[in-house]
Amino acid sequence: MIEFDREKTCFFLNGKNYSYVMAVNGVGMLQHIYYGKKLSSSDAAFLVKTHGEAYAPHADDPNYDMQTDMMPSECGSFARGDFREPTVVIERADGARMSRFRYLSHQIEKGALPLQGMPCARQADETLIVTLKDDFSDTEIDLKYSVSDASDVLVRSLAVRNVGSEPVQIKKAFSFCTELPDTRRVFSALRLTGAWGRERAPVVSPLSEGVLRLRSSRGYSSHHMNPFLALIEENAGEERGECYGFALLYSGSFALTAELTHNGITRVQGGIGDEFFSWKLCAGETLETPQAALCYSAQGLGGMSRAYHDFFRTAIVDPKYVYARRPIVVNNWEATYFDFDNEKLFAIIDEAAKLGVDTFVLDDGWFGKRDSDTSGLGDWTVNENKLKGGLRAVIDRCKQRGLKFGLWFEPEMVSEDSDLFRAHPDWAIAKAGVEPCRGRTQLILDFTRKEVVDYIFEAVSKILRENDISYVKWDKNREMTENFTKDLPPDRQGEFCHRYVLGFYDLAKRLTEAFPDVFFEGCASGGGRFDGGALYYFPQSWTSDDTDALERTKIQWGTSILYPVSSMSCHVSACPNHQTGRTTPFATRGAVASLGATGYELDFTKLSEEEKQQVIKQVENYKRIDELILKGDLYRLSDPFNSNYFCEMLVSKDKSHAYFVGVQFHAYPCDHERVLFLHGLDAEKAYRIKELGVTASGAALMDAGLCLPHLQDCGAWTWHIEEV
């Protein structure tokens, strides 16, 4: 998988279907050579660039005609002739920021390498570590590349090490740098953008000369811009064309850049958000960066997505939950909001038991003086004025009805009207003399401070130890402002945001390890922290607070470009919908929710008997398809952003069965039948679609297609496609 040709000084990294090639050139720089379709290890070394351009400055042997600005690099330098965005910026004590990194050594290790205090790929076959030395400071850089023979994902990270006696300031430390020096291809850039309630909408635009910069400065990955970028060649689609994916496994403020230069080279980089970042690196210390997952696909966006899905399911998610069926929950939030008591909760629990749901999740409002979103956060003690008999009474009712119990927390937040804030006002992120911004009338606890994280760990642990809780919903309902902590000196305040994320990871790690039998679900005002870093601790997350079925077709479609359906919490909600006011058929709501970890967020006591029967059927259907949710390959068939239909299907790895969901948004008079072409089946096998009364070969279903039956507005199809 990883080979080093000493004669050519070339590194060959080979995954399942890709090759990644680098070489140490004539002046000791680690030059990027090739990234694309799999090659033999003897190929590509001839692509080492040696020719530069007139008038470009360079500081090397004048007989070596390769200026830094022209060279495809694995680590961009600064102020030494490379005028593109650098990968690492180091500031010495005298203020100088010049850097140039040359090859020092390398080693090849078996397996994956852990990161200190951060999520990382749990498995790999081999890892290459290439060490570079800076010409102008006593710093070394380790470039790390992890390869798996069965995966199309290349995992990368970078570490900066101070080998000198004086501290330096790291002003920028991205996780990776790679270059696509192929001028025959015209790339477009795809990113996943949005806002609260409409997360991860795919936006594609041509890549032109200059710098495309994706970022979040909100303290977390955010609703607004997911930490992911894909470059797709012209005319690429779901199942055709080449594309390159770059995903950060990080939950904090980030940056991803794609820079197309005048000479046709595209430099792609990403890592910790660098606008306000700095890190004081003292003698002997090392700064590790988050991992990035790179993926090459020659089978379009669909091929890239399926590679990422397998990667997240098998290399990121806790092994205990990789193939464990997700709980079918009912969450009381949209049913009751803060207005609940024992009687209301018991009624929902009783109905849930009759309908086959297996877990009841008690959301916000059970603790402190929490009757609205203005108070109580941080006081993780049961409000027994609201819950007579405490949590135990609700848990006992669940047990009597055969249900498990789950509980909501927002561990990172504090209300000013809380006992915790009154006791420790300095624990909230704030700057003395500056009135803080508030979001949802709450402040953020300073997780850069160990005593704060320790306190929250003990407070949450006490609840989990004393109660039979199998499920935790971990929420986060505001963005970060006033990025300052009194515990860091002025020259280290630039470390604040990254240190906060490390504090979050520390708490998540400690709680998930202390309570291994508790299933943790992520949430951040819905889908605000839906990233590879969070998935390391939380096997699934709320996809969005928007529970409207038609809106969810778009949100789930965009999310699936990178993340597997098993990671998406997908709930059936009441109508008229609480976000949009739209009324959608109950069957359609269930169909959309079935393409994920299905649950309910409504009051079962208010459903009609017909709707209750539909819940029973939906639960039975989910149990029938759970293996496809956990292991299946996803094929996106009809784009809800650009058509009247949303259609997706899950196909088993052995292609013996599949599950299809389609939604028609609008019905039109005198409309003709639409032909839909299925994907992912075995052309030689025969399949039965019971719901349509159709038996046909995989070839016919994929190449001739199916006529979609007529539906009313907002109607849905669900088909089980099984080998005969």
Summary of the structure (lengths in Angstrom):
residues: 724
radius of gyration: 26.6
end to end distance: 39.2
largest distance: 84.7
contacts: 2620
relative contact order: 0.09
helix: 23%
strand: 33%
